Amino acid sequence: MAGGDPAQALIEERIVDSQRSPGKMKTFLTIWLGQVVSLVGSGLTGFALGVWVFEQTGSATQFALIGLSAVLPRVLLSPLAGASSTAGIAAG
């Protein structure tokens, strides 16, 4: 593609490559599904821990603190993870 857009050429190359190797999509979907199951499990565990603490103590404050401690790391680290993954995509 002489004189064409390099980004468009890269997109077309990746489309052709993905059509040649359908096994890569199966691998991606397997990893993606595993991540979804993991996130759902982590969310349910954090909620169940909060409910257990509330049942044991009767304190809504402690329930809220457990919920906050389950969510806060994800909220704080998500922007950093997104920036580093974007940098990795741009570099490679």
Secondary structure as GFF3:
##gff-version 3
##sequence-region A 1 92
A	DSSP	alpha_helix	6	20	.	.	.	ID=ss1
A	DSSP	alpha_helix	22	57	.	.	.	ID=ss2
A	DSSP	alpha_helix	60	91	.	.	.	ID=ss3
###
